[in-house]
Amino acid sequence: MKTITIVGASVAGIRSAEALRAAGYDGRLVLVGDDARRPYDRPPLSKAFLDGSLDEDAIALLDADEEADLELDMRLGVTAARLDPAGARVVLADGSGVATDGVVVATGGRARRLPGSEGVEGVHVLRTLDDALALRRALRDGSPRVAVVGGGFIGAEVASTCRAMGLDVTVLDGLPLPLAPVLGPRIARSCVALHAEHGTDLRPSVAVSGLATVPTAGGPRRVVGVELGDGTAVPADVVVVGIGITPNTEWLEGSGLALDDGVRTDAGMVTDLPTVVAVGDVARWTGAVGARRHEHWTSAGEQATVAAGNLLAGVSGDTFRPSGYVWSEQYGRMLQLAGHPSAQDRVDVLDGEPDGGRFVARYVDPDGVTTGVFAMADPRLFGRVRRSELRRPAQAA
């Protein structure tokens, strides 16, 4: 292959570029990104960047030397409009095109919004650097009441950051126990308890029916609260919506790729077209338990390594084996999960106390195999237990 085009300049795209070079590819490498800024890391946007502890330089995915080593032909600030497999081209929204022999689809997704929230002043999502800058300005602009819609990891991190800034925070979630689908009920309860411990008002099992707004002088309407399904409302100066993403696949319609809540790939991240692979949040990977997307920072890099090798080999030989590693920082505590536990797995606490703010636990399946490891505020022990026990028969606790 003389030219490979990576569409998407976030972590999945950058890790793909690194993986291709590491695998020996020395041809032309084009990186297309709809964000005009140099590639940046997203996890800090809800934490240290949001509160101002980090600046834009600190969240760059590449420094100047790393960028030079990759020898990237960067096309930033332009959106991919169409994939033309027959013509072997990626067509860009500015009318230009890139002739290419291979394509890495790494276009990620965009934040879902509440119906009727578009253009309403004070309503924010958090997906891009521009989103984070806008939210940071709003939080510093005399807005003491924050409502977070969605109690997953992003919502919890935003709530944590806002509380540390001295703001009043309410978290609204439709589940009776947020994070339970990922962590299971016992460990989720320990994580959710952090909200109350730090003064966040968590309201589970609520349905959001709309936004309460008021007109402004000659401008857009401004949010003043979140309306709930029971007829009540939560007053808010700022509303942050964290209810997931929609994969960016519109530009691939008519390309011949299978699109179904993302780009369908086989176990090796290869699409229906052998010269096209997909990685990151946009990739709907087919594994042992069916097709699903892995919306995790770690998975993006793991997928990139597999996809790069298979793209260069021209055959889907290697397969993606997700580590299942996820982390979150909330209220000064590091939460870490590795593996693939299920709701039926037993939870053994190995050290510390779930109610004490520091503990390490393992998940054990009915066959006695450790399927997952979780830690709150103990990264060192988490690493040791992960290395020694994950995917092995559990020893007596």
DRENFIFI-194035 format. One record per residue (C-alpha): x, y, z. Coordinates in steps of 0.2 Angstrom, whole numbers, padded with zeros to 4 digits, always signed. Example, Ala and Ser with C-alpha at 12.3 -4.5 7.8 and 13.67 -1.06 7.14 Angstrom:
BEGIN
+0062-0022+0039+0068-0005+0036
***
This chain:
BEGIN
+0000+0000+0000+0007+0017-0005-0006+0027+0004-0017+0024+0020-0029+0036+0025-0035+0037+0044-0051+0046+0046-0053+0052+0064-0039+0061+0074-0043+0056+0091-0035+0043+0101-0041+0028+0090-0034+0037+0075-0017+0042+0083-0015+0025+0090-0018+0018+0072-0005+0029+0065+0008+0023+0078+0003+0005+0075+0005+0006+0057+0022+0014+0058+0027+0001+0072+0022-0013+0060+0034-0006+0047+0023+0004+0036+0033+0017+0028+0021+0024+0015+0011+0040+0014+0000+0041+0030-0015+0054+0029-0024+0059+0045-0041+0067+0042-0050+0076+0057-0065+0087+0058-0057+0096+0073-0046+0110+0068-0035+0108+0084-0020+0096+0085-0025+0079+0091-0029+0079+0110-0034+0067+0123-0052+0067+0129-0052+0059+0147-0045+0075+0155-0060+0085+0148-0071+0080+0162-0058+0082+0175-0042+0092+0176-0045+0101+0160-0063+0106+0166-0057+0113+0182-0042+0122+0174-0028+0112+0181-0023+0107+0164-0021+0118+0148-0022+0113+0130-0004+0109+0128-0005+0096+0143-0018+0086+0134-0010+0084+0117-0009+0066+0111+0007+0069+0102+0022+0081+0106+0032+0089+0092+0045+0075+0090+0032+0061+0091+0021+0070+0077+0037+0072+0066+0042+0053+0068+0025+0048+0062+0027+0058+0046+0008+0062+0045+0000+0072+0031-0013+0080+0042-0029+0087+0035-0037+0095+0051-0053+0105+0052-0061+0096+0037-0075+0082+0038-0075+0066+0027-0090+0067+0016-0089+0051+0007-0080+0034+0005-0078+0029-0013-0071+0011-0013-0073+0010-0032-0062+0025-0035-0051+0021-0020-0054+0039-0013-0059+0047+0003-0069+0063-0002-0069+0077+0010-0082+0090+0013-0071+0104+0006-0073+0096-0011-0055+0088-0011-0051+0070-0011-0038+0058-0005-0033+0044-0017-0029+0029-0005-0025+0011-0005-0032+0008+0013-0043+0016+0025-0044+0016+0044-0061+0022+0050-0059+0030+0067-0073+0044+0067-0079+0040+0084-0096+0048+0089-0105+0063+0094-0113+0067+0110-0132+0063+0111-0143+0078+0116-0159+0080+0124-0174+0083+0112-0177+0102+0111-0160+0107+0119-0152+0112+0103-0148+0131+0104-0154+0133+0122-0141+0143+0132-0134+0134+0147-0136+0116+0141-0120+0107+0137-0113+0091+0131-0095+0085+0134-0086+0077+0120-0074+0089+0112-0062+0102+0118-0074+0116+0112-0087+0108+0123-0075+0108+0138-0070+0126+0135-0088+0131+0134-0093+0122+0150-0078+0128+0159-0083+0146+0155-0101+0143+0161-0096+0135+0177-0085+0150+0181-0098+0163+0176-0108+0163+0192-0118+0147+0189-0120+0139+0206-0133+0126+0202-0128+0112+0190-0139+0097+0184-0130+0082+0176-0142+0071+0166-0134+0054+0166-0125+0045+0180-0112+0035+0171-0094+0038+0171-0094+0054+0162-0108+0061+0172-0100+0056+0188-0084+0064+0184-0092+0080+0179-0102+0080+0195-0086+0077+0205-0077+0091+0196-0091+0103+0199-0092+0099+0218-0074+0102+0219-0077+0119+0212-0090+0123+0226-0105+0121+0215-0122+0113+0219-0124+0098+0209-0139+0086+0206-0136+0070+0196-0152+0063+0187-0152+0045+0181-0165+0033+0174-0158+0018+0182-0162+0013+0200-0143+0010+0203-0131+0020+0191-0116+0010+0185-0124-0007+0190-0124-0013+0172-0105-0011+0171-0099-0014+0189-0113-0025+0196-0124-0020+0211-0112-0022+0225-0098-0012+0219-0109+0001+0210-0117+0005+0227-0100+0009+0234-0096+0020+0219-0113+0029+0220-0111+0032+0238-0097+0044+0234-0110+0056+0228-0119+0058+0244-0102+0058+0254-0097+0074+0244-0114+0083+0244-0120+0078+0227-0139+0076+0226-0141+0059+0216-0158+0056+0210-0160+0038+0202-0175+0031+0194-0180+0047+0186-0186+0051+0169-0182+0068+0161-0196+0075+0151-0189+0091+0145-0181+0108+0150-0188+0123+0159-0182+0138+0149-0185+0157+0149-0183+0170+0135-0168+0181+0135-0167+0199+0128-0165+0196+0109-0156+0180+0111-0159+0161+0113-0169+0154+0127-0160+0150+0143-0161+0135+0154-0168+0137+0172-0171+0119+0176-0174+0101+0171-0192+0094+0170-0195+0077+0176-0208+0064+0172-0217+0065+0189-0221+0084+0185-0207+0091+0196-0192+0101+0191-0174+0102+0196-0168+0121+0196-0152+0123+0186-0141+0137+0179-0131+0124+0169-0137+0107+0163-0124+0094+0157-0130+0080+0147-0120+0064+0147-0131+0050+0139-0120+0042+0127-0115+0045+0109-0121+0042+0092-0108+0034+0080-0102+0045+0066-0106+0034+0051-0116+0045+0040-0102+0048+0028-0101+0030+0025-0118+0027+0018-0118+0020+0001-0100+0014+0003-0104-0005+0004-0099-0006+0023-0112-0014+0035-0118+0000+0046-0128-0005+0062-0125+0006+0077-0107+0009+0070-0097+0001+0057-0098-0018+0058-0081-0027+0058-0076-0045+0060-0065-0051+0075-0050-0043+0067-0058-0026+0065-0059-0028+0046-0075-0022+0038-0084-0030+0023-0071-0022+0012-0054-0030+0015-0045-0013+0013-0055-0004+0026-0054-0007+0045-0063+0002+0059-0057+0006+0077-0063+0015+0092-0080+0021+0097-0087+0019+0079-0082+0001+0077-0095-0012+0081-0084-0027+0083-0090-0045+0082-0084-0056+0096-0089-0072+0105-0104-0064+0112-0110-0055+0096-0107-0037+0089-0105-0023+0101-0095-0007+0102-0081-0004+0115-0082+0014+0120-0066+0014+0130-0050+0023+0129-0039+0007+0131-0049-0003+0118-0045+0010+0105-0027+0007+0106-0029-0012+0107-0040-0012+0092-0028-0001+0083-0014-0013+0084-0025-0028+0078-0032-0017+0064-0015-0011+0058-0008-0028+0056-0023-0035+0047-0024-0020+0035-0006-0022+0030-0007-0041+0029-0023-0040+0018-0031-0053+0028-0040-0054+0045-0028-0065+0054-0026-0057+0071-0041-0055+0083-0045-0041+0095-0045-0048+0113-0051-0033+0124-0043-0032+0141-0059-0023+0148-0048-0010+0157-0058+0005+0162-0054+0019+0174-0062+0034+0181-0057+0048+0194-0071+0053+0205-0070+0064+0221-0052+0061+0223-0053+0042+0221-0046+0032+0206-0059+0018+0201-0052+0004+0190-0059-0011+0182-0051-0025+0172-0059-0040+0164-0077-0045+0159-0087-0049+0174-0106-0052+0173-0120-0049+0184-0120-0067+0190-0102-0067+0196-0098-0067+0215-0089-0052+0222-0075-0056+0234-0067-0041+0243-0049-0045+0245-0043-0029+0254-0051-0014+0262-0069-0010+0265-0082-0005+0251-0089+0007+0264-0072+0014+0269-0067+0022+0253-0053+0010+0248-0054-0008+0243-0050-0021+0230-0061-0034+0225-0063-0048+0212-0077-0055+0202-0078-0074+0201-0089-0084+0189-0099-0100+0194-0084-0110+0188-0073-0102+0200-0063-0092+0188-0059-0074+0191-0067-0064+0178-0064-0046+0184-0054-0035+0196-0060-0019+0203-0051-0006+0214-0056+0010+0223-0041+0021+0228-0028+0007+0227-0019+0007+0210-0004-0003+0216-0014-0018+0223-0026-0017+0208-0011-0020+0197-0004-0035+0207-0021-0043+0208-0025-0040+0190-0008-0048+0185-0010-0063+0197-0028-0068+0197-0037-0062+0181-0044-0076+0170-0037-0089+0183-0046-0100+0196-0049-0090+0211-0040-0094+0227-0047-0093+0244-0050-0075+0249
***
